[in-house]
Amino acid sequence: QVQVLVPMIPSAWRWQPLYWQAGWIVLVMEIHRADEVVFRPFFAASPQEIHVQQGEVAFFHCKVFNVVNESVSWIRRSDAYPLFIGDEKYINDQRFELVSKGVGEKNLKIKFTSLADEGNFECQVSSSPKISQIYRLYVIVPNLSIDGGGEMHTKAGSNVTLRCIIRNCLVHPSYSFWYLNTSRLVNTGQRVKDSVDMDSTQMSAILILTISKVKQEDGGNYTCAPDSGGQASQVLHVIAGEEPAKLQLDQQTMPEGSEVDRGSAGEGAFGQKGLLLFGLLCNSLKY
C-alpha cells in the first residue's frame, strides 16, 4: 500500500476520486487552486460486523489512506468513551490493545470478550470535516446442557457416559474440565476418559465423559466447564448391585398390618376353623 503525492494539477480539474482494487494505488484528491492539491483521508474497505464467541479475541481493522497530520482514534459508542486517541490509551482495561501496522492503520483488539463488550465501536479521523467508520460487535454466548436432564441413575459396576452439549459454538473448545462435586477429574485414560466432538455445521460441540465400572463413591454432582465459559451439571446416583432374586424379594416385602399380612392371618384362622369342623363331622358319623 503506497501513498502518492501528485504535483500540480490543471485548475480545470475538479476533485475526483480514483479507485482501484487491492494491490493498486488508491487516490482521493481535491483541487483548491491551480497550484494546490489537497488529499482527503478515506477508509479502506473492511468488515464492519464482527462475530466472536465469548472469551475469544475481537479484531477491528481500520485502515485510513491519505493521513498526514490527522490522528486516528477509537471510541466506544455505548458511552462515548475514548479508548485510544492516536497511540495514547485512555481506557484502563488490559484487554484493549491498539495494533498499528503502518501509517494510518490503527486496528483495535479486544481480548477475552464478554457479552458486556457487545455494541458499536467507532474509528474516527480528526480531519476537517471529521470522518468515521462504525463497527458492530456481536458476542455469541454458548449454551450448555447435559443430555438426560439433571439426574441419572445407574447400577454399580456398569459403564456411564455423560454428554455435555454446547450450542452456539463458533470455536472448538481449547480445553474443558469435568468436576465431581468440587474436585476436578483427571483423564487417566483408564477408568475415566474425556473427549470433545465438534460439529461445525450445527455450531455445536459435545464434551464426553466416560466412567467404566462405576462405584458407589463415584456418585455425586458432575459439572462440565469449557474454556468458553458457562457450565452445566448432572447428579449421578449409583445404586448398589444386588442379586435379582433378593431384589425381587425386597420389593414384595410389605410392612406389618398390610393387606398381605392380613391375608396370611386369615389363612391361619381358616385352618383352625377347618380342624374344628372336621372334628365335629367325625363325631356325628360315630352316632
C-alpha positions in Angstrom: 0.0 0.0 0.0 1.6 3.3 -1.1 0.5 6.9 -0.6 1.4 9.1 -3.5 1.7 12.9 -3.7 0.8 14.3 -7.1 2.4 17.5 -8.4 0.5 20.5 -9.9 -2.9 19.6 -11.5 -4.6 21.9 -14.1 -7.2 24.1 -12.4 -9.8 22.9 -14.9 -9.9 19.6 -13.0 -12.4 19.2 -10.2 -11.8 17.0 -7.2 -12.2 13.4 -8.4 -11.9 10.1 -6.6 -9.9 7.3 -8.4 -10.4 3.8 -7.0 -8.5 0.6 -7.8 -8.7 -2.8 -6.3 -6.4 -4.1 -3.5 -2.8 -4.2 -4.7 -3.2 -0.9 -6.6 -2.8 2.7 -5.5 -6.0 4.3 -4.3 -6.0 8.1 -4.6 -8.5 10.7 -3.5 -7.7 14.3 -4.2 -9.4 17.7 -4.2 -8.3 20.7 -6.3 -8.4 24.1 -4.5 -6.3 26.2 -6.8 -4.1 25.6 -9.8 -1.1 25.3 -7.6 -2.6 23.4 -4.6 -3.6 19.8 -4.3 -5.4 18.6 -1.1 -5.6 14.9 -0.3 -8.6 13.8 1.7 -8.4 10.8 4.1 -10.7 7.9 3.4 -11.2 4.4 4.8 -10.1 1.1 3.2 -12.8 -1.5 2.9 -13.1 -3.8 5.9 -15.7 -5.9 7.6 -17.9 -3.8 9.8 -19.8 -6.6 11.5 -17.7 -8.8 13.8 -19.0 -12.0 15.3 -16.9 -13.7 18.1 -17.6 -16.3 20.7 -17.5 -15.3 24.3 -13.9 -15.5 25.6 -12.3 -15.1 22.1 -10.5 -12.2 20.6 -12.3 -9.5 18.6 -10.3 -7.7 15.9 -11.4 -4.4 14.2 -9.5 -3.5 11.0 -9.3 0.3 10.5 -7.0 1.4 7.6 -7.1 5.1 6.6 -5.5 6.4 3.4 -4.0 9.9 2.9 -3.3 10.5 6.6 -0.8 13.3 7.1 -1.2 15.2 10.3 -4.6 13.7 11.3 -4.9 11.3 14.2 -6.9 8.1 14.2 -9.0 7.4 17.3 -11.2 4.6 18.7 -14.4 5.5 20.5 -16.8 3.1 22.3 -20.2 4.3 21.2 -22.3 3.0 24.1 -20.9 5.6 26.5 -18.9 7.8 24.0 -15.7 6.7 25.9 -12.4 7.3 24.1 -10.4 4.1 24.0 -7.4 5.4 22.0 -6.6 8.8 20.6 -3.7 8.3 18.2 -1.4 6.0 20.0 -2.4 7.1 23.5 -4.5 4.7 25.5 -7.3 6.2 27.7 -9.1 3.1 28.9 -7.8 1.3 32.0 -8.5 -2.2 30.7 -5.7 -4.5 29.7 -8.0 -6.4 27.3 -8.0 -3.5 24.9 -5.0 -3.1 22.6 -4.1 -0.9 19.6 -2.3 -2.8 16.8 -0.5 -0.4 14.4 0.7 -1.8 11.1 1.8 1.4 9.3 0.8 4.9 8.6 -3.0 5.3 9.1 -3.6 1.7 10.1 -4.9 1.6 13.7 -6.6 -1.7 14.5 -8.5 -2.4 17.7 -8.1 -5.7 19.5 -10.2 -6.8 22.5 -9.2 -10.0 24.3 -11.3 -12.3 26.4 -14.6 -10.8 25.1 -17.7 -10.9 27.2 -21.4 -10.1 26.5 -20.9 -6.7 28.1 -18.5 -5.8 25.2 -21.2 -6.2 22.6 -22.1 -2.9 20.8 -20.8 -0.3 18.4 -17.2 1.0 18.1 -16.1 4.0 16.0 -12.9 4.5 14.2 -12.6 8.3 13.8 -10.2 10.5 11.8 -9.6 14.1 13.0 -9.8 15.5 9.5 -11.9 18.6 8.6 -14.6 17.6 8.2 -14.3 14.7 10.6 -14.9 11.2 9.1 -15.6 8.0 11.0 -16.5 4.3 10.4 -18.8 2.3 12.7 -18.2 -1.3 13.6 -20.7 -3.6 15.3 -19.5 -6.3 17.6 -21.7 -9.4 18.3 -20.6 -11.7 21.1 -22.1 -15.2 20.9 -22.6 -16.8 24.3 -22.6 -20.7 24.1 -25.5 -22.5 25.8 -24.7 -25.6 27.8 -26.8 -28.6 28.9 -26.1 -32.2 29.9 -28.0 -34.8 27.9 -30.6 -36.6 30.1 -31.5 -33.8 32.4 -30.5 -33.0 35.9 -30.2 -36.6 37.3 -29.0 -40.0 36.2 -29.5 -43.4 38.0 -27.2 -46.3 37.3 -26.1 -49.6 38.9 -22.7 -50.1 40.4 -20.4 -51.9 38.0 -21.9 -50.5 34.9 -20.3 -48.0 32.4 -21.6 -44.4 32.4 -21.3 -41.8 29.6 -22.1 -38.1 30.3 -22.6 -35.8 27.3 -22.3 -32.1 27.8 -23.8 -30.3 24.7 -22.5 -26.8 23.8 -24.8 -24.9 21.4 -24.0 -21.6 19.6 -20.4 -22.8 19.5 -18.3 -20.9 16.9 -14.9 -22.1 18.1 -13.8 -25.6 19.1 -13.2 -25.5 22.9 -9.5 -25.1 23.6 -9.9 -27.1 26.8 -12.6 -28.2 29.2 -12.8 -29.5 32.7 -15.1 -32.0 34.4 -15.7 -31.8 38.1 -17.1 -34.3 40.6 -18.6 -32.1 43.3 -15.7 -29.6 43.8 -12.8 -31.9 42.7 -11.5 -31.7 39.1 -11.4 -35.1 37.3 -8.3 -36.1 35.6 -8.3 -38.0 32.3 -6.4 -41.1 33.3 -7.1 -42.9 30.0 -8.2 -45.9 32.0 -11.3 -45.8 34.1 -12.0 -42.1 33.5 -11.8 -40.7 30.0 -13.0 -37.4 28.4 -13.1 -36.2 24.8 -14.6 -33.4 22.6 -16.6 -33.9 19.4 -17.1 -30.7 17.3 -19.9 -30.3 14.8 -19.2 -27.1 12.8 -22.3 -27.5 10.6 -24.6 -27.3 13.6 -22.4 -24.8 15.6 -22.2 -27.2 18.4 -19.7 -29.3 20.4 -20.1 -32.3 22.7 -17.9 -32.8 25.8 -18.0 -36.5 26.6 -17.1 -38.1 30.0 -16.9 -41.9 30.2 -16.5 -43.8 33.5 -16.0 -47.5 33.4 -17.4 -49.8 36.2 -18.8 -47.1 38.4 -18.6 -47.5 42.1 -20.8 -46.0 44.8 -18.2 -43.4 45.6 -18.5 -42.2 42.0 -21.9 -40.8 42.8 -22.3 -37.1 43.1 -22.7 -33.8 41.2 -20.9 -33.8 37.8 -20.2 -30.4 36.2 -18.7 -29.7 32.7 -16.9 -26.3 32.3 -15.4 -25.4 28.9 -13.0 -22.5 28.5 -15.6 -20.5 26.6 -17.5 -20.0 29.8 -20.6 -21.3 31.4 -21.3 -24.7 33.0 -23.8 -27.5 33.3 -24.4 -30.1 35.9 -25.9 -33.5 36.4 -26.3 -35.6 39.6 -25.3 -39.3 39.3 -26.9 -41.8 41.6 -25.1 -45.1 41.9 -27.3 -48.0 43.2 -25.5 -50.8 45.0 -25.5 -54.0 42.9 -27.8 -56.8 44.3 -28.9 -60.3 43.3 -32.1 -60.2 41.2 -33.9 -62.7 43.5 -33.0 -60.8 46.6 -34.1 -57.5 45.0 -37.4 -59.1 44.0 -38.0 -60.4 47.5 -37.3 -57.0 49.0 -39.8 -55.4 46.6 -42.5 -57.8 47.8 -41.9 -57.3 51.5 -44.7 -55.2 53.0 -44.9 -53.6 56.4 -46.8 -55.2 59.2 -50.6 -54.6 59.1 -50.6 -54.6 55.2 -53.1 -56.4 53.1 -50.7 -59.3 52.6 -50.3 -59.7 56.3 -54.0 -59.7 56.9 -54.4 -62.3 54.2 -51.9 -64.5 55.8 -53.5 -64.1 59.2 -56.9 -65.0 57.6 -55.4 -68.2 56.1 -54.3 -69.2 59.6 -57.7 -68.6 61.1 -59.4 -70.6 58.3 -57.1 -73.5 59.2 -58.2 -73.6 62.8 -61.9 -73.4 61.8 -61.4 -76.3 59.3 -59.9 -78.6 62.0 -62.9 -77.8 64.3 -65.4 -78.6 61.6 -63.6 -81.8 60.7 -63.7 -83.0 64.4 -67.5 -82.3 64.6 -68.1 -84.2 61.4 -66.2 -87.2 62.7 -68.2 -87.2 66.0 -71.6 -87.1 64.0 -70.5 -90.1 61.9 -69.9 -92.1 65.1 -73.6 -91.8 66.0 
